[in-house]
């Protein structure tokens, strides 16, 4: 994608969500910033629209190898925008439609061929925590706090945590966090498997960039195939999962990126994809 095309995409993202999400692209890494600092980056329909618009453009450009998702201001995200949600819940049809839009948006992020990294500072609560669960990797600031606060207010965590969280941590742990609203610190989140790295607060974005740069040196097609295989096999019996893996492997190993990798191995060079 040309510089002009990227500028047009940036403008399209901002226009689609009235500036609630900002897009920046540096080299092979795209960064999405939730830009509602006065609302602690509460996630509303506009934020979801901005993420969707950005993902569509990012995926169309094979030069983008990684995506960083972050929050502006003093936190990653306080969760879903309860002002919007509270206005919808009285109408089951409208609220169901909102949930459809939320789930579709997080699935687009989860299933994107571009690996994503959540760079979390401050806190990620409720819907913010759900957003991190849809990302492939998570970097936490040392003082960051994670938690699902729905139970503290008698609300249901309808954004996917009842399904994603038990797949990321032990079911007993997931149920405790969901039913009590208990918040956990960064070291605990790391120990539970909810994060990949914990770094000093000032280094969160830099660490996410380092991780993104590592991913950007790999085959985008190869990483996309690995990600698809992991997701396809997650809920299948082992034999079925291996069959799904085999089909993806056969396709990828016949690809141009695989040929580049074989040639580099033979010549003892570093492959450039």
WOHUCOR-V910882 format. One record per pair of residues at least 6 apart in sequence whose C-alpha atoms are under 7 Angstrom apart, sorted by the first residue. I is the first residue (numbers start at 1). J is the second residue. D is the distance in whole Angstrom. If there is no record, write none. Layout:
i->I j->J d->D
i->I j->J d->D
This chain:
i->1 j->61 d->6
i->9 j->57 d->7
i->10 j->23 d->6
i->13 j->22 d->7
i->13 j->50 d->5
i->13 j->53 d->6
i->13 j->54 d->6
i->14 j->20 d->7
i->14 j->21 d->6
i->14 j->22 d->6
i->14 j->50 d->7
i->16 j->49 d->7
i->16 j->50 d->6
i->17 j->46 d->5
i->17 j->47 d->6
i->17 j->49 d->6
i->17 j->50 d->5
i->19 j->35 d->7
i->20 j->34 d->6
i->20 j->35 d->5
i->20 j->36 d->6
i->20 j->46 d->7
i->20 j->47 d->6
i->21 j->32 d->7
i->21 j->33 d->6
i->21 j->34 d->5
i->21 j->35 d->5
i->21 j->47 d->6
i->21 j->50 d->5
i->21 j->51 d->7
i->22 j->32 d->6
i->22 j->33 d->5
i->22 j->34 d->7
i->22 j->35 d->7
i->23 j->31 d->6
i->23 j->32 d->5
i->23 j->33 d->7
i->24 j->30 d->6
i->24 j->31 d->5
i->24 j->32 d->7
i->25 j->31 d->6
i->28 j->63 d->6
i->28 j->64 d->4
i->28 j->65 d->5
i->28 j->66 d->7
i->28 j->216 d->6
i->29 j->64 d->6
i->29 j->65 d->6
i->29 j->66 d->5
i->29 j->67 d->6
i->29 j->212 d->7
i->30 j->64 d->7
i->30 j->66 d->6
i->30 j->67 d->5
i->30 j->68 d->6
i->31 j->67 d->6
i->31 j->68 d->5
i->31 j->69 d->6
i->32 j->68 d->6
i->32 j->69 d->5
i->32 j->70 d->6
i->33 j->69 d->6
i->33 j->70 d->5
i->33 j->71 d->5
i->33 j->72 d->6
i->34 j->41 d->6
i->34 j->47 d->7
i->34 j->70 d->6
i->34 j->71 d->5
i->34 j->72 d->6
i->35 j->41 d->6
i->35 j->71 d->7
i->35 j->72 d->5
i->36 j->42 d->7
i->36 j->72 d->7
i->37 j->72 d->6
i->37 j->73 d->5
i->40 j->75 d->6
i->40 j->77 d->6
i->40 j->78 d->6
i->41 j->71 d->6
i->41 j->76 d->7
i->41 j->77 d->5
i->41 j->78 d->6
i->42 j->77 d->6
i->42 j->78 d->5
i->42 j->79 d->5
i->42 j->80 d->5
i->42 j->81 d->5
i->43 j->79 d->6
i->43 j->80 d->4
i->43 j->81 d->5
i->44 j->80 d->6
i->44 j->81 d->5
i->44 j->84 d->7
i->48 j->102 d->7
i->48 j->105 d->6
i->52 j->105 d->6
i->58 j->64 d->7
i->59 j->114 d->7
i->65 j->114 d->6
i->65 j->215 d->7
i->65 j->216 d->5
i->65 j->220 d->6
i->66 j->114 d->5
i->66 j->115 d->5
i->66 j->116 d->6
i->66 j->212 d->5
i->66 j->215 d->6
i->66 j->216 d->6
i->67 j->114 d->7
i->67 j->115 d->6
i->67 j->116 d->5
i->67 j->117 d->6
i->68 j->116 d->6
i->68 j->117 d->5
i->68 j->118 d->6
i->68 j->119 d->7
i->68 j->208 d->7
i->69 j->117 d->6
i->69 j->118 d->5
i->69 j->119 d->6
i->70 j->76 d->6
i->70 j->118 d->6
i->70 j->119 d->5
i->70 j->120 d->6
i->71 j->77 d->6
i->74 j->122 d->6
i->75 j->121 d->5
i->75 j->122 d->4
i->75 j->123 d->5
i->76 j->120 d->5
i->76 j->121 d->6
i->76 j->122 d->6
i->76 j->123 d->6
i->76 j->124 d->6
i->77 j->123 d->7
i->77 j->124 d->5
i->77 j->125 d->6
i->77 j->128 d->5
i->78 j->123 d->7
i->78 j->124 d->6
i->78 j->125 d->5
i->78 j->126 d->7
i->78 j->128 d->6
i->79 j->124 d->7
i->79 j->125 d->5
i->79 j->126 d->5
i->79 j->127 d->4
i->79 j->128 d->4
i->80 j->127 d->5
i->88 j->94 d->6
i->88 j->95 d->5
i->89 j->95 d->5
i->102 j->159 d->7
i->103 j->159 d->7
i->106 j->131 d->7
i->106 j->134 d->6
i->109 j->134 d->6
i->109 j->135 d->7
i->110 j->134 d->5
i->110 j->135 d->6
i->113 j->224 d->5
i->114 j->224 d->7
i->115 j->136 d->6
i->116 j->135 d->5
i->116 j->136 d->5
i->116 j->137 d->6
i->117 j->135 d->6
i->117 j->136 d->6
i->117 j->137 d->5
i->117 j->138 d->5
i->117 j->208 d->7
i->118 j->132 d->6
i->118 j->135 d->6
i->118 j->137 d->6
i->118 j->138 d->5
i->118 j->139 d->6
i->119 j->138 d->6
i->119 j->139 d->5
i->119 j->140 d->6
i->119 j->204 d->6
i->119 j->205 d->6
i->119 j->208 d->6
i->120 j->139 d->6
i->120 j->140 d->5
i->120 j->141 d->6
i->120 j->144 d->7
i->120 j->204 d->7
i->121 j->140 d->6
i->121 j->141 d->5
i->121 j->144 d->5
i->121 j->201 d->7
i->121 j->204 d->7
i->122 j->143 d->7
i->122 j->144 d->5
i->122 j->145 d->7
i->123 j->144 d->5
i->123 j->145 d->5
i->123 j->146 d->6
i->124 j->145 d->6
i->124 j->146 d->5
i->124 j->147 d->7
i->125 j->146 d->6
i->125 j->147 d->5
i->125 j->148 d->5
i->125 j->149 d->6
i->126 j->147 d->6
i->126 j->148 d->4
i->126 j->149 d->5
i->126 j->150 d->6
i->127 j->159 d->6
i->129 j->146 d->7
i->129 j->147 d->7
i->129 j->148 d->7
i->130 j->159 d->6
i->130 j->160 d->6
i->130 j->161 d->6
i->132 j->138 d->7
i->133 j->164 d->7
i->137 j->195 d->7
i->137 j->196 d->6
i->138 j->195 d->5
i->138 j->196 d->5
i->138 j->197 d->7
i->139 j->195 d->6
i->139 j->196 d->6
i->139 j->197 d->5
i->139 j->198 d->6
i->139 j->204 d->6
i->139 j->208 d->6
i->140 j->186 d->6
i->140 j->195 d->7
i->140 j->197 d->6
i->140 j->198 d->5
i->140 j->199 d->6
i->140 j->204 d->6
i->141 j->198 d->6
i->141 j->199 d->5
i->141 j->200 d->5
i->141 j->201 d->4
i->141 j->204 d->6
i->142 j->186 d->6
i->142 j->198 d->6
i->142 j->199 d->6
i->142 j->200 d->5
i->142 j->201 d->6
i->143 j->185 d->7
i->143 j->186 d->6
i->143 j->201 d->7
i->144 j->185 d->6
i->144 j->186 d->6
i->145 j->183 d->6
i->145 j->184 d->6
i->145 j->185 d->5
i->145 j->186 d->6
i->146 j->183 d->6
i->146 j->184 d->5
i->146 j->185 d->6
i->147 j->181 d->6
i->147 j->182 d->6
i->147 j->183 d->4
i->147 j->184 d->6
i->148 j->177 d->7
i->148 j->178 d->6
i->148 j->181 d->5
i->149 j->181 d->4
i->150 j->156 d->6
i->150 j->157 d->6
i->150 j->181 d->6
i->151 j->178 d->7
i->151 j->179 d->6
i->151 j->180 d->6
i->151 j->181 d->5
i->152 j->180 d->7
i->152 j->181 d->6
i->165 j->174 d->6
i->166 j->174 d->5
i->168 j->193 d->7
i->168 j->194 d->7
i->169 j->192 d->6
i->169 j->193 d->7
i->186 j->198 d->7
i->189 j->195 d->6
i->190 j->196 d->6
i->190 j->197 d->7
i->218 j->273 d->7
i->219 j->257 d->6
i->219 j->273 d->6
i->222 j->252 d->7
i->225 j->248 d->6
i->229 j->244 d->7
i->229 j->245 d->5
i->229 j->248 d->7
i->232 j->241 d->7
i->232 j->244 d->7
i->233 j->241 d->4
i->252 j->258 d->7
i->257 j->273 d->6
i->260 j->271 d->6
i->261 j->271 d->6
i->264 j->270 d->6
i->264 j->271 d->5
